């Protein structure tokens, strides 16, 4: 296998933990890809090949979050948090493997960042965004975020509606 010839190979999927989301048809795909990372970790344990899954704690600024108006920007973080967590995984030791991770938790626990360090990742530096996507696992709230359909993007964008925190918590 080619991975065995590389100095420190890493399989990292940017997907939720297995029990984090159940979105009808996509649940199986997301869970399957997380399980692939866990399978790589188990199969190549002790051979310096690591497998991990990584997911954001809340909505990340992107064209999708803008186009589908996924809440107000106060609820978002910058994409840098995912980039930094991914770089952290790449730089981590080969024995750190077999984990389903949330970006901010990983950076705090493994790289000793604190809440003040995470401020730079906020889309609005004055507002600490709710951990919407991590909430389902902890039981702190709903992990479902209303999202549009690609086929109806023009109509959805024309409606110019943003979901408030209260609306999202009711979903």
TILUM-145140 format. One record per atom (N, C-alpha, C, O): x, y, z; residue in three letters. Coordinates in steps of 0.001 Angstrom, whole numbers, plus 500000, padded with zeros to 6 digits. Example, Ala and Ser with C-alpha at 12.3 -4.5 7.8 and 13.67 -1.06 7.14 Angstrom:
<nodes>
513190494310507800Ala 512300495500507800Ala 513200496700507800Ala 514236496681508465Ala 512850497750507080Ser 513670498940507140Ser 512900500030507870Ser 513409501138508039Ser 
</nodes>
This chain:
<nodes>
500845498816500000Unk 500000500000500000Unk 500886501241500000Unk 501885501310500716Unk 500501502216499185Unk 501266503448499026Unk 501418504197500352Unk 502476504770500611Unk 500392504202501187Unk 500466504937502453Unk 501608504447503336Unk 502169505221504113Unk 501951503185503225Unk 503030502646504053Unk 504398503180503636Unk 505358503059504397Unk 504508503765502446Unk 505794504281501966Unk 505997505757502286Unk 507096506281502101Unk 504972506425502757Unk 505038507854503070Unk 505488508025504521Unk 505227507161505359Unk 506164509140504819Unk 506730509360506153Unk 505683509356507265Unk 505835508598508223Unk 504651510150507183Unk 503600510196508206Unk 502233510367507553Unk 501660511455507594Unk 501708509307506954Unk 500434509430506258Unk 499269509689507211Unk 499273509249508361Unk 498275510412506704Unk 497107510773507504Unk 495873510718506623Unk 495874511258505517Unk 494831510079507097Unk 493516510116506473Unk 492654510967507392Unk 492427510605508546Unk 492177512091506886Unk 491341512986507684Unk 490099513318506883Unk 490198513917505812Unk 488939512942507380Unk 487688513298506715Unk 487061514445507480Unk 487028514442508710Unk 486566515424506744Unk 485941516586507370Unk 484447516337507434Unk 483672516908506667Unk 484059515487508350Unk 482678515049508494Unk 482325514918509967Unk 483204514901510828Unk 481036514826510246Unk 480601514756511647Unk 480920513426512301Unk 481206512424511645Unk 480859513460513626Unk 480943512223514376Unk 479758511360513974Unk 478747511878513499Unk 479867510086514154Unk 478864509158513652Unk 477460509494514134Unk 476523509437513337Unk 477276509837515387Unk 475941510080515917Unk 475522511545515892Unk 474478511895516441Unk 476311512396515272Unk 476030513822515321Unk 474862514232514451Unk 474050515055514876Unk 474747513698513266Unk 473699514115512342Unk 472935512929511794Unk 473500511857511579Unk 471671513124511574Unk 470857512151510856Unk 469998512932509875Unk 468845513251510165Unk 470557513235508725Unk 469867514007507690Unk 469332513060506629Unk 469916512963505550Unk 468275512384506895Unk 467581511539505936Unk 468559510761505061Unk 469279509899505565Unk 468598511050503761Unk 469411510269502822Unk 470905510445503015Unk 471670509549502658Unk 471346511556503562Unk 472785511792503670Unk 473395511189504924Unk 474619511121505038Unk 472577510754505859Unk 473107510233507121Unk 474047509065506892Unk 475113508995507502Unk 473667508163506031Unk 474488506981505822Unk 475815507328505178Unk 476843506759505545Unk 475818508243504231Unk 477051508664503583Unk 478002509309504590Unk 479185508971504633Unk 477485510239505402Unk 478331510909506386Unk 478887509931507404Unk 480072509968507734Unk 478030509062507896Unk 478491508081508879Unk 479489507118508263Unk 480468506733508902Unk 479241506730507019Unk 480144505786506359Unk 481530506386506202Unk 482526505696506414Unk 481613507663505833Unk 482927508264505645Unk 483656508442506973Unk 484877508297507029Unk 482936508748508026Unk 483558508806509347Unk 484060507415509736Unk 485147507270510295Unk 483264506411509437Unk 483671505047509759Unk 484895504616508938Unk 485685503796509407Unk 485063505152507730Unk 486262504857506938Unk 487500505350507682Unk 488495504633507782Unk 487436506578508206Unk 488577507116508961Unk 488846506267510198Unk 490002506008510531Unk 487787505829510883Unk 487965504992512065Unk 488529503619511672Unk 489340503041512395Unk 488089503112510523Unk 488590501827510038Unk 490067501891509680Unk 490825500969509980Unk 490474502980509038Unk 491898503174508711Unk 492717503197509993Unk 493774502572510080Unk 492219503922510983Unk 492936504011512267Unk 493103502629512899Unk 494173502296513408Unk 492041501834512859Unk 492105500505513480Unk 492978499545512666Unk 493793498813513227Unk 492805499552511357Unk 493532498607510513Unk 495034498861510500Unk 495821497916510443Unk 495436500116510552Unk 496857500440510456Unk 497446500906511790Unk 498475501582511816Unk 496804500550512877Unk 497325500896514198Unk 498748500349514356Unk 499031499194514038Unk 499623501212514854Unk 501006500811515065Unk 501877500904513821Unk 503066500591513880Unk 501303501332512687Unk 502074501426511449Unk 502266502888511020Unk 502616503159509871Unk 502038503813511936Unk 502245505242511715Unk 501299505837510667Unk 501620506851510047Unk 500138505212510471Unk 499100505766509603Unk 497935506141510512Unk 497395505297511228Unk 497552507420510475Unk 496465507847511356Unk 495216508157510549Unk 495286508571509392Unk 494083507948511180Unk 492786508262510582Unk 491931508998511597Unk 491741508526512717Unk 491418510146511207Unk 490589510963512094Unk 489473511624511287Unk 489601511818510078Unk 488382511967511963Unk 487284512726511353Unk 487192514068512081Unk 487352514129513300Unk 486936515133511336Unk 486904516488511895Unk 485639517190511425Unk 485252517066510262Unk 484992517927512325Unk 483756518633512002Unk 483732519962512747Unk 484232520041513869Unk 483166521003512155Unk 483082522292512850Unk 482019522278513939Unk 481031521550513842Unk 482224523077514966Unk 481255523176516062Unk 480051524012515673Unk 478976523857516253Unk 480216524888514707Unk 479116525744514269Unk 479261526027512782Unk 480173525509512137Unk 478390526827512245Unk 478403527148510819Unk 479704527871510482Unk 480147528758511211Unk 480301527476509368Unk 481548528077508895Unk 481220528991507721Unk 480431528638506844Unk 481835530165507716Unk 481638531100506609Unk 482057530436505300Unk 483183529958505169Unk 481157530414504355Unk 481430529843503040Unk 480382530365502073Unk 479423531024502477Unk 480567530072500808Unk 479540530459499837Unk 478223529751500142Unk 477151530326499950Unk 478297528520500612Unk 477065527800500951Unk 476332528478502106Unk 475118528666502036Unk 477054528848503171Unk 476392529488504303Unk 475831530852503922Unk 474823531288504477Unk 476482531527502974Unk 475971532818502493Unk 474779532621501564Unk 473745533268501732Unk 474919531731500583Unk 473853531525499605Unk 472576530980500235Unk 471475531364499842Unk 472719530094501205Unk 471553529500501840Unk 471138530242503102Unk 470251529803503833Unk 471798531383503348Unk 471451532247504482Unk 471298531428505773Unk 470250531429506419Unk 472364530748506112Unk 472362529862507279Unk 472566530665508554Unk 473629530612509172Unk 471550531398508934Unk 471597532196510148Unk 472358533487509939Unk 472888533756508861Unk 472398534265510979Unk 473121535532510901Unk 474620535262511019Unk 475037534213511509Unk 475407536204510571Unk 476860536032510618Unk 477373535957512059Unk 478493535498512280Unk 476591536392513031Unk 476989536255514438Unk 477089534792514850Unk 477728534473515853Unk 476463533901514084Unk 476463532479514413Unk 477582531730513705Unk 477686530511513848Unk 478412532418512954Unk 479427531768512134Unk 480828531921512707Unk 481118532803513515Unk 481676531018512248Unk 483114531161512448Unk 483776531234511081Unk 483194530839510071Unk 484985531739511066Unk 485765531799509827Unk 486291530406509489Unk 486461529561510368Unk 486541530187508216Unk 487042528890507756Unk 488433528575508306Unk 488861527421508290Unk 489134529590508788Unk 490483529369509340Unk 490493528351510467Unk 491501527673510663Unk 489403528221511213Unk 489404527275512333Unk 489516525838511829Unk 490211525015512426Unk 488829525543510728Unk 488934524204510148Unk 490336524010509558Unk 490936522945509702Unk 490843525041508898Unk 492192524958508322Unk 493232524722509413Unk 494110523872509260Unk 493137525468510512Unk 494122525314511589Unk 493999523956512273Unk 495010523351512630Unk 492781523474512457Unk 492603522156513069Unk 493151521067512143Unk 493748520098512610Unk 492948521225510837Unk 493482520251509881Unk 495006520275509881Unk 495642519221509866Unk 495594521469509897Unk 497053521572509976Unk 497540520942511282Unk 498567520264511299Unk 496811521163512365Unk 497164520539513637Unk 497184519025513534Unk 498087518377514062Unk 496188518454512855Unk 496157517001512676Unk 497328516517511824Unk 497922515476512106Unk 497654517273510788Unk 498780516898509930Unk 500092516939510720Unk 500969516098510521Unk 500216517913511608Unk 501444518066512397Unk 501471517168513629Unk 502515517019514265Unk 500346516579513963Unk 500247515741515160Unk 501039514455514958Unk 501396514104513833Unk 501303513772516036Unk 502053512523515968Unk 501209511434515322Unk 499980511478515378Unk 501858510476514721Unk 501170509382514043Unk 500327508526514958Unk 499442507811514487Unk 500581508579516268Unk 499793507757517180Unk 498481508426517600Unk 497679507813518304Unk 498252509680517176Unk 496979510340517452Unk 496034509955516322Unk 496021510579515261Unk 495255508928516566Unk 494464508333515501Unk 493195507723516069Unk 493127507366517245Unk 492188507612515202Unk 490949506963515604Unk 489997507876516347Unk 489216507412517178Unk 490049509172516061Unk 489218510137516784Unk 488203510807515864Unk 488505511120514713Unk 487009511020516382Unk 485996511842515719Unk 485995513158516493Unk 485613513194517663Unk 486420514234515843Unk 486753515483516532Unk 485846516639516134Unk 485338516692515014Unk 485654517559517068Unk 485025518850516802Unk 486168519870516805Unk 487030519831517683Unk 486177520777515834Unk 487323521671515622Unk 487792522405516875Unk 488972522339517217Unk 486884523106517569Unk 487313523905518718Unk 487763523034519887Unk 488709523380520596Unk 487083521900520090Unk 487483520991521171Unk 488883520431520922Unk 489700520340521839Unk 489146520058519672Unk 490466519540519316Unk 491547520587519575Unk 492565520289520200Unk 491328521813519096Unk 492338522859519273Unk 492561523174520752Unk 493687523466521152Unk 491514523120521564Unk 491663523383523000Unk 492388522233523696Unk 493329522458524456Unk 491956521022523439Unk 492492519875524168Unk 493872519456523694Unk 494724519100524509Unk 494103519493522404Unk 495354518960521877Unk 496429520029521696Unk 497619519733521805Unk 496021521275521420Unk 496970522347521154Unk 496899523457522190Unk 497483524524522002Unk 496186523210523279Unk 496132524109524441Unk 495638525520524130Unk 496065526476524777Unk 494747525666523154Unk 494121526967522925Unk 493062527185524003Unk 492516526224524546Unk 492778528431524306Unk 491718528739525264Unk 490656529587524569Unk 490772529889523381Unk 489623529966525314Unk 488520530732524723Unk 488996532039524100Unk 488487532451523058Unk 489960532688524726Unk 490492533931524163Unk 491190533686522824Unk 491114534516521918Unk 491870532543522703Unk 492538532204521444Unk 491537531965520316Unk 491843532205519148Unk 490342531493520668Unk 489332531178519660Unk 488613532409519125Unk 487891532312518132Unk 488793533557519755Unk 488125534784519302Unk 488502535112517857Unk 487662535605517104Unk 489727534852517464Unk 490169535190516108Unk 489421534406515029Unk 489460534777513856Unk 488748533336515415Unk 487998532539514452Unk 486547533002514297Unk 485855532555513382Unk 486088533872515160Unk 484701534350515079Unk 484520535224513843Unk 485391536028513511Unk 483403535066513174Unk 483092535955512051Unk 482872537365512578Unk 483358538337512000Unk 482135537469513683Unk 481967538735514398Unk 482756538602515697Unk 482329537859516581Unk 483881539283515850Unk 484735539096517028Unk 484058539426518355Unk 484530539009519413Unk 482955540172518304Unk 482258540560519533Unk 481220539548519987Unk 480665539690521077Unk 480944538533519183Unk 479889537568519511Unk 480457536152519473Unk 481037535727518473Unk 480281535427520583Unk 480691534035520634Unk 479578533202519995Unk 478486533111520557Unk 479830532593518833Unk 478744531882518151Unk 478301530641518919Unk 479116529991519574Unk 477023530315518842Unk 476546529093519505Unk 477132527873518809Unk 477374527892517602Unk 477352526836519558Unk 477936525604519004Unk 476815524744518430Unk 476516523667518946Unk 476203525232517364Unk 475022524609516780Unk 475257523188516313Unk 474439522310516589Unk 476336522941515625Unk 476567521625515043Unk 477079520618516059Unk 476957519410515856Unk 477643521099517133Unk 478117520209518192Unk 477044519983519249Unk 477216519136520126Unk 475944520722519184Unk 474926520705520235Unk 474164519389520332Unk 473792518982521432Unk 473925518723519228Unk 473112517503519259Unk 473741516417520102Unk 473046515712520834Unk 475037516278520006Unk 475721515221520738Unk 475684515456522243Unk 475568514515523028Unk 475784516716522632Unk 475806517022524052Unk 474406517163524629Unk 474238517224525847Unk 473392517214523755Unk 472028517390524224Unk 471694518829524561Unk 470663519093525180Unk 472554519773524161Unk 472345521179524488Unk 471373521869523543Unk 470964523000523809Unk 471000521228522463Unk 470089521870521522Unk 469970521082520245Unk 470423519940520162Unk 469368521685519262Unk 469148521047517979Unk 470357521238517085Unk 470960522311517058Unk 470707520195516356Unk 471815520306515410Unk 471311520542514006Unk 472107520630513072Unk 470016520646513839Unk 469468520823512511Unk 469432522289512148Unk 468949523121512916Unk 469941522596510986Unk 469939523956510475Unk 469177523920509170Unk 469486523130508278Unk 468189524770509065Unk 467401524810507840Unk 468322525208506699Unk 469069526182506790Unk 468254524442505635Unk 469090524739504500Unk 468262524664503235Unk 467246523971503191Unk 468689525363502222Unk 467966525392500960Unk 468274524183500110Unk 469036523296500498Unk 467669524170498952Unk 467931523131497972Unk 468639523774496794Unk 468270524870496372Unk 469646523111496263Unk 470430523683495183Unk 469541524055494001Unk 469744525101493385Unk 468567523223493677Unk 467677523484492558Unk 466809524716492756Unk 466268525258491791Unk 466673525161493998Unk 465829526322494292Unk 466655527490494818Unk 466119528370495492Unk 467941527510494523Unk 468834528526495066Unk 468391529938494700Unk 468349530817495561Unk 468061530162493428Unk 467649531511493018Unk 466431531973493805Unk 466397533105494288Unk 465433531110493937Unk 464235531479494684Unk 464553531707496164Unk 464063532656496775Unk 465377530826496729Unk 465740530977498140Unk 466492532282498379Unk 466256532965499375Unk 467387532624497473Unk 468154533861497636Unk 467252535083497478Unk 467457536100498140Unk 466252534979496598Unk 465326536092496408Unk 464455536322497637Unk 464028537447497897Unk 464192535260498393Unk 463332535416499569Unk 464019536261500649Unk 463352536848501501Unk 465369536319500605Unk 466143537180501495Unk 465781536990502963Unk 465632537961503705Unk 465640535739503375Unk 465296535455504758Unk 466516534890505481Unk 467223534035504948Unk 466750535364506674Unk 467785534802507533Unk 467107534203508748Unk 466117534738509246Unk 467641533099509220Unk 467103532474510420Unk 467744533079511649Unk 468960533270511695Unk 466941533376512631Unk 467472533883513894Unk 467843532699514778Unk 467503531557514467Unk 468533532967515869Unk 468869531905516821Unk 467608531238517345Unk 467571530015517479Unk 466585532009517640Unk 465329531450518145Unk 464672530539517115Unk 464154529482517477Unk 464681530923515845Unk 464081530104514803Unk 464833528781514649Unk 464224527727514470Unk 466136528849514719Unk 466935527632514558Unk 466704526681515734Unk 466641525466515544Unk 466579527220516938Unk 466380526344518095Unk 465033525640518054Unk 464855524621518720Unk 464074526165517282Unk 462756525556517173Unk 462713524457516109Unk 461763523675516067Unk 463737524393515246Unk 463720523398514167Unk 463886521999514690Unk 463893521045513911Unk 
</nodes>
